[in-house]
């Protein structure tokens, strides 16, 4: 099993676990914070045990596990988010995800994002160049279901773009890959596990990925805080980055 296949198996398996946990919780009348916690723990246990079995010599950075910093000296580090979008998960929506990525010797070398609500897993295997959406107007930008960051609102005004609310960060990036929207711009604060896997998938398919100032997204740093990003089709990257630069960067 190569690393991409490993990521797919782990992400897909965790997605199946999460669906079972949610179905059982519904039967027992469990919801809200309790359901979120149940899902986080079950998916973390599945991924951690799977990595211990399949890649026992690799380090792991997870949202749901303590980070002692030792991973920084490793050449292979799995960056995982066992349940990206706990709110959507607990509300029995479909727009949540499971992230599994491998950082290897300075780059993201493999990744998979399970979208259990859609019954699919997207991966960083050879899939050709970016498909996404065909160039057109208006540009559609994925945003938070609650409030779009100010930088996104300013870009939308400058480009006369349409904002499309949806759930988790991974789901939004996958919506770009799947052609549901044209771009995802975020500047409200995230961590490496929020973007590593979907960025690995997007990069493998030829999409533009960067910080909002155009600099590269870097992973396995001592501080995993990675607060902003842009993911879009390569034909839109320059327009979006210029629109961001015209405003006040956060």
N, C-alpha and C positions, 0 to 999 in steps of 0.2 A: 504494500500500500504506500503510494507516494504521499507527499505532504498535502497536496490539494485534496486527494481522496480522503485522507485522514480528517482534514477540516470539514469536508462534506459530511462524513459519517458522524462526527461529533456534533456538529450543528444540527443536522437533521434529527439525530437521536434525542438531543436535548429538547428540540421542538416537540417531538412526540411525547416526551415526558411532561412537558408543560401543558399540552392539551389534555392529557389524562388527569393531571392534578386539577386543572380547572373544571373538568367535567365532574370529578368526584366532589370538589368543593361546592359546585352548584347543587348537587344532590343533597349535600349536608347543610345548605344554607349559609355557606361561608363566602364572604366577599371582602371588598375594601382592603385595608392594610393587611389583614390576616392572609388573604389570598395572595397579595403581592409577596409577602414574606415566604409563604409556602412555595410559590413559584421560584423565587430567587434561590432558596435553599436546594430545592430538587434539581434545578438546572445546574447549579454550581457543583453539587455532588456528582451528577452525571459527567460533567466535563472534566472535573478534577480526577475522578477515577479512570476515565477514558484516557486522559493524557498520561497518567501514571502507568497505565498498561501499554499504551501504544508508543509513547515517546518518553520513557522514564528518565532520560538524561537531560531533557530540556527544562528550561525555567518557564515560569508562568507569571503573567501579570493579569489579575482579574479584578473586576469591580467588587466582587463579593468575597475577596480573600485579603488577608493582611499582606502588605508589600514591605519586605524588609530591605529592599534595595539591592540585594545580592544579584538580582537578574541583570543588572547593568554590566556586569563583567562576563556574562554568558554570550556566546555567539548565536544561540538559538533561543528565542523567547516567544512563547505563545501568549498572545494578547486577546483576552476573551471578555465578552459581556454576556453572562448567562441569560439575562432577560432584559433586552433593550426595549423600554416602553412598558414599565410596570402599570402605569395608569391605564393604558389601552388594554393591556392584558386583563386587569381586574374589572374593566368595564365590558368585557366580552366582545371587544372589537377585534378586527383583523390586522390593524396596522401596528404590529409589534414584531420583534425579531430576536434571533440568537446570533451572536457574532463570534467567530473563531478565526484568528489570523496568526500567521507565523512571521515574526521578524527574524531575519537571518543576516548576520554580518553587515548590518547597516541599512537593510532595506526590507520591505514587506515582500516576502517570497511566495506566500500562499494565503488564501483567505476563502471563507465561505460564510454566507449569510442565509440563515433559514428564515423563511416567511411562512410559519406554520398555518397562519390563517388563510393563506393562498395555496397551501399545499405544495410549495416549491422551495428549492435551495439554489441560490446563485453562487457561482464559484469563480475563481481566478484562473481556471484552466483555459486552454486555447479556444477562443470563441470568435476570432476575427476582430475587426475594428469596431469602433463605437457604432451602435445602432441608434438607440435613443430616439428622440423625436426628429422628424424632418424639419429643416429650418422654416420658420414661419412666424407670423405675428398674430396675437401678442405672445410674447415670451411668458411661459408659465413657471413660477418659482414656488417650490415647496416651502411651507412655513409651519410654525407651531400652531396647534389648534387653539391656543389661548391668546398669545400676542406675538406678533412678528418683531424681531429685533429692529432697532431704529435704522441700522445700516441697510437692512432688507427693504424697509419702507422707502428709503431714499433712492435705492436702486430701482425699485418698482416705479417710482415717479419719473425718474430720468429716462427709463426705457419703456415707459407705458406698459409695464408688465402686469400680469394677473397673478395674484397670490392665491395659492391652493393649500388650504389647511389640511394637515394630516399628522399622524402620530410620530413614532420614534425616529431618531436620527438615522438609524440603519434603514428603516422603511423609506424615509425620504430619499436617501441616496439611491436605493434600489428603484425608487419610482423614476429617477432620472435615467438609470440604466434601462429600465423597462419601457421608457418612452411615455410615461404617464405625465411627466413634467419635463421642463427643459433644464432646470438648474435647482440647486440647493445652496443657499448662502446662510451661514450661521455665524453669529458673533456674540452669543449670550453665555458662553462658558460651557466647555465640555472637557472630557478626559480622553486619553489615548484609546481606551476600550470602546468609546462611543463611535469612533470612526475607523479604526485600523482595518477591520475586516471588510466593511463596504468600500473603503478606499482601495484596498487591495484588489477587489473585484472590479471596481471602476477603472483603475489604472490598467489592468490586464486587458480591458476591452477598449482602450484608447481614449477614455474620457479625461478631461482636464481635472486635476485635483491640486489644490494649493491652499495656503493661508489667504486671508482676505487682502493682504498686501502683495500677493503674488509669489511669496517665498515658499519653499517646499514644506510639506507636512513631514515632520520628523518623529520617529517613534523610539521606544525604549530609552528614554531620557531619565535622569534621576528623578525629576518632577514630572509626573505623567499628565499634568494640566496642559490641555491643548484647546484653547477656548474658541477658535474660529476656523472656518474653512469655506472653500468654494468647490463645488463639484458641478460640472456642466459639460455639454458637448464641446469639442475643440473649436467649433466655429463660433461659439459665443464667448469664449474666455476673455478675449481682449476687450470686447464691449462691456462685459460685466466688471472686470477689474478696473477699467477706466471710470465706469460709473461709481464704483466704490471710492476710488481715489479722489474724485471730484468733491466728495463730502468730507466730513470729519470722522476719521477712523477712531474707533473706541479705544 
